[in-house]
Amino acid sequence: MNELGIKYKRSSSNDLVPVVDLFAGPGGLSEGFSSLTLNNKPFFRIGLSIEKEKNAHSTLELRSFFRQFSPNERPDDYYRFLKQEISIDELYSKYPSQYRKASSEAKLAALGKNTNEDIIDQWILDFQSIQSPKSETLVLRLYRSDRTLCNHVYCSVNG
């Protein structure tokens, strides 16, 4: 057992458990997964988050951008943006590589009726294609107190 209470052996130090977060909102669940460490190293990697509401997606994308930096390399410009000293466009243009990764992870799309499910399926397939072929998928379904589904999280766990 480890500090997470999980029996898991990494095959390499870069072997992170990938996560797909649907109905992501502003990314609270992704923040929780991202904050968990094993032996002072990240345990999960957020690979894809999908949200339909524009403002929540903007926050989701910004937090994904923030996570592209290691804790000791987070740019002062991020905090300048939060203080409204620079625009979001200025922030993202200064760090194009991190922004590309964040926008690739955080997607704006509605799930359900009137959804182009082929696009969403392709995002998930693209994400899965970079995972180990020996991966197992763990599906976490989160429910509200009235027992209606509020979130799905897919984690691929290497066996």
Secondary structure, 3 states (H helix, E strand, C coil): CCCCCCCCCCCCCCCCEEEEEECCCCCHHHHHHHHCEECCEECEEEEEEEECCHHHHHHHHHHHHHHCCCHHHCCHHHHHHHCCCCCHHHHHHHCHHHHHHHHHHEEECCCCCCCCHHHHHHHHHHHHHCCCCCEEEEEEEEECCCCCEEEEEEEEEEC
